[in-house]
Structures are given as C-alpha cells and as structure tokens.
C-alpha cells in the first residue's frame, strides 16, 4: 500500500526525493504551513470520497491524514530522543504495517486534523527553539543510519510536501 514512489527498498532515492521537494525553502516554514494547507484542502472535499483510495492497494485521503498524524508523533519522538540521549537508535516506521494494524480511517477526520495541528504546533515551538548545536545532534535510524535533527527537519518538511501532492492526486482520482 505504500504510496511513495520510493518505498523502503531504496532509502537513498526516497531521501533524495523528499529533500528535493524542499529545495531552497525553509523547512520550518513548510512545517508551519501544513495545518492550514490541510484545512484548506479538506474544506471542500465531500465526506463520501474521504475513504476512497485512488486505486487498489493505495491509500485514501483519510488514511493519509492518519499517516501524517503518526509521523508527527514518530518524528517528534525521534527529535526528543536525540536531544535527550547521545546517539539514540530508533527503528524504521513500516507505514504499511501501521496502516494495516492500527485504526487508520476509523476516527473522525476533523478530530484527526485538530490533533495533528496541536501536535504540530508543539513540535514547531520545540524545533524553532533549537540552537545550531542542538540541530547537529544525531540519532541512528535502523535503515538510514546517522540522522541529525537538521536532517530530520528537512525530511519531515519534504514528507509533508510529498503527501500534499498525494492528497491532490487522490482527490483527482476519486473525483
């Protein structure tokens, strides 16, 4: 069900792709706009299309929101672990297993958007307060290896942009 053209099979290509989406933009500004972008996007989406995937084996718009919420928690935790510990190790997040085994699609969309926005606001406040030295601290990702907080922030922002594109693609596909 992976919706990224860069599945876990090619980590380097995925990282390159999400970082390229950020380009010269400020990753914190991208992260700061996400809640507004999602609110604008979902303002005119009919309720009956939220659970429709763009194709067999792909995610629905609802599942994308649930995934974004999970990533918010995971990236926030990785950042906190890296700040609080020397070179912590963290596991890869298998998004397909999380989607298949968790509650994806079963909670109220507005509740999920509100929760995502609240967590994002807390994470943005934390990230904005970090010194250059703190941003250079790193954790060890089980697939990607050493990952500084600066790297994580850039990938987080690229991940947002990737899924905004995905939401547009799904909206077009389901009508």
VOGU-3710 file (C-alpha; in Angstrom, 3 decimals, decimal comma):
1> xxxxxxxxxx> 0,000/0,000/0,000  2,987/2,310/0,001  2,058/5,481/-1,828  5,547/6,855/-2,148  7,275/6,107/-5,425  10,278/5,472/-3,187  9,407/2,548/-0,968  11,691/1,307/1,768  13,530/-0,675/-0,886  15,538/2,365/-1,944
11> xxxxxxxxxx> 16,158/4,552/1,069  18,672/6,821/-0,662  16,252/7,588/-3,511  13,468/8,340/-1,038  15,637/10,707/1,000  16,836/12,457/-2,130  13,267/12,837/-3,427  11,773/14,282/-0,237  14,700/16,629/0,284  14,444/17,797/-3,332
21> xxxxxxxxxx> 10,817/18,768/-2,704  12,029/21,182/-0,026  14,652/22,732/-2,298  15,676/26,177/-1,036  12,565/26,620/1,104  12,822/26,928/4,873  11,757/23,525/6,263  10,284/25,112/9,404  8,084/27,358/7,268  6,857/24,322/5,338
31> xxxxxxxxxx> 6,097/22,519/8,595  4,358/25,623/9,930  2,006/25,843/6,930  0,856/22,219/6,948  -2,166/22,555/9,250  -3,515/25,473/7,201  -2,879/23,612/3,936  -4,754/20,559/5,213  -7,680/22,671/6,453  -7,923/24,403/3,070
41> xxxxxxxxxx> -7,654/21,109/1,219  -10,388/19,348/3,182  -12,774/22,328/3,277  -14,430/21,279/0,006  -13,913/17,519/-0,060  -17,175/15,548/0,034  -17,423/13,200/3,012  -18,235/10,237/0,770  -14,892/10,498/-1,040  -12,651/10,528/2,054
51> xxxxxxxxxx> -12,375/6,746/2,340  -11,926/6,056/-1,373  -8,424/5,041/-2,454  -7,061/6,337/-5,721  -6,512/2,711/-6,855  -6,441/-0,801/-5,425  -3,709/-1,142/-2,837  -3,371/2,630/-2,384  -4,383/4,885/0,471  -7,470/7,030/0,836
61> xxxxxxxxxx> -7,342/10,678/1,880  -8,386/9,623/5,400  -5,521/7,152/5,628  -3,056/9,831/4,522  -4,192/12,073/7,391  -3,814/9,209/9,859  -0,328/8,532/8,491  0,606/12,212/8,829  -0,537/12,117/12,453  1,585/9,029/13,153
71> xxxxxxxxxx> 4,616/10,586/11,501  4,107/13,699/13,613  4,327/11,551/16,725  7,276/9,491/15,462  9,381/12,419/14,217  8,613/14,380/17,368  9,723/11,445/19,489  12,892/10,924/17,425  13,770/14,594/17,860  13,196/14,452/21,618
81> xxxxxxxxxx> 15,179/11,210/21,930  18,064/12,761/20,015  18,039/15,846/22,219  17,887/13,828/25,443  20,262/10,964/24,592  23,605/10,530/22,911  23,133/8,896/19,523  19,888/7,050/20,279  18,856/4,253/17,970  15,381/4,225/16,534
91> xxxxxxxxxx> 13,519/1,769/14,356  12,186/2,326/10,887  8,467/3,022/10,729  6,816/0,495/8,421  3,965/2,683/7,204  2,090/-0,199/5,621  2,062/-2,213/8,840  0,992/0,836/10,818  -1,844/1,446/8,352  -2,930/-2,204/8,295
101> xxxxxxxxxx> -2,733/-2,890/12,015  -3,833/0,389/13,512  -7,012/2,433/13,379  -6,409/4,123/10,019  -9,615/5,517/8,616  -11,770/4,834/11,665  -11,549/8,137/13,551  -13,289/11,393/12,778  -11,369/13,414/10,181  -11,756/16,763/11,948
111> xxxxxxxxxx> -10,594/15,245/15,230  -7,504/13,905/13,478  -6,786/17,232/11,784  -7,188/19,043/15,113  -4,894/16,593/16,905  -2,326/16,785/14,126  -2,446/20,594/14,279  -1,984/20,603/18,048  0,959/18,234/17,945  2,452/20,173/15,037
121> xxxxxxxxxx> 2,231/23,444/16,967  4,085/21,903/19,910  6,710/20,380/17,612  7,217/23,651/15,711  7,716/25,510/19,003  10,301/22,938/20,053  12,098/22,885/16,696  12,143/26,681/16,467  13,832/26,934/19,843  16,766/24,663/18,968
131> xxxxxxxxxx> 20,278/26,018/18,692  22,514/25,213/15,739  24,458/22,882/18,024  21,304/21,032/19,081  20,271/20,608/15,436  23,558/18,832/14,760  22,889/16,134/17,361  22,067/12,856/15,698  20,270/9,603/16,209  20,845/6,346/14,395
141> xxxxxxxxxx> 17,978/5,248/12,163  17,779/1,481/11,625  17,774/1,895/7,815  19,163/5,365/7,151  21,991/5,388/9,669  23,111/8,667/11,266  20,423/11,319/11,038  20,907/14,771/12,539  17,981/16,782/13,811  18,603/19,157/10,863
151> xxxxxxxxxx> 18,295/16,186/8,502  15,142/15,061/10,269  13,541/18,512/9,999  14,275/18,693/6,266  12,900/15,193/5,666  9,843/15,959/7,788  9,091/19,005/5,630  9,662/17,039/2,419  7,374/14,322/3,737  4,641/16,944/4,207
161> xxxxxxxxxx> 5,068/18,134/0,629  5,068/14,579/-0,698  1,753/13,830/0,985  0,147/17,105/-0,053  0,862/16,038/-3,631  -0,541/12,615/-2,868  -3,755/14,141/-1,489  -4,180/16,160/-4,682  -3,618/13,028/-6,756  -6,194/11,058/-4,737
171> xxxxx> -8,757/13,889/-4,965  -8,402/13,925/-8,743  -8,600/10,124/-8,983  -11,743/9,749/-6,866  -13,498/12,760/-8,372
//
